Amino acid sequence: MPSSRRRHGLARALLLSAGSLLILQAYFALRIAVWSVLPVHDTAFMRAEQLRMLRTGDSVPWRHDWTGYDRISPWLKRSVVASEDATFLTNPGVDWKAMREAWIRDHTRRVERDHRIVGGSTITQQLAKNLFLSPERSYVRKAQELVITGMLELLLDKRRILEMYLNSVEWGDGVYGAQAAARQYFHVPAARLTRLQAARLAVMLPAPRVFQRHLYGPYIDRRTYTIAARAEQAQVPR
């Protein structure tokens, strides 16, 4: 009898866990459906940063203004795609080849010794993480990221995904979205960013807080001209 009760308890716990997981996925899908027509005013990443600032007592001004897709410079769209996800228009939300290559690089002795992580995430994956997940790295979090990525690709078109990404991605401490970044660094609206300005913002994305303090320099200048050249051929949603 005790063994039977233990099995029954285990089965009940598994059912509760599965039910909770399904409810969580339904919540994610519902939020994405709402965001298909409404602006994204906050994300899990933004909330985590606000909490961090409260804990550390940082008094960094908060900048985030939703800007419609047509009011964002075409050069910024092209530059971000060229820098972050060259196959954005054609991939299903995940670039498996890039992920495999990133995993291999991240697990070489040299990279492990230097404590550097190489990313292989698409724009859709980055958006999934920013919208709902914590910045901590784990296989469980990565699996959830892939599920949310699938939801985004199923419920939204590429234009909306890129619009949401450009309006929610971090561009420095307290700076979120294209409009805030354009005004913070170049004192113009997002619609008026030039080709080189847009390329410089795109180069910042992998490490925005680092480049916030070093917006100009040999490395970022070289990368800016490289991305500006690639942007000419980058394909983005109309």
Sequence and secondary structure as in RCSB ss.txt:
>XXXX:A:sequence
MPSSRRRHGLARALLLSAGSLLILQAYFALRIAVWSVLPVHDTAFMRAEQLRMLRTGDSVPWRHDWTGYDRISPW
LKRSVVASEDATFLTNPGVDWKAMREAWIRDHTRRVERDHRIVGGSTITQQLAKNLFLSPERSYVRKAQELVITG
MLELLLDKRRILEMYLNSVEWGDGVYGAQAAARQYFHVPAARLTRLQAARLAVMLPAPRVFQRHLYGPYIDRRTY
TIAARAEQAQVPR
>XXXX:A:secstr
 HHHHHHHHHHHHHHHHHHHHHHHHHHHHHHHHHHTTS     HHHHHHHHHHHHHT     EE    GGGS HH
HHHHHHHHH TTTTTS S  HHHHHHHHHHHTSHHHHHHT       HHHHHHHHHH  S   HHHHHHHHHHHH
HHHHHS HHHHHHHHHHHSB STTEESHHHHHHHHHSS GGG  HHHHHHHHHHTTSHHHHHH SSSHHHHHHHH
HHHHHHTT     
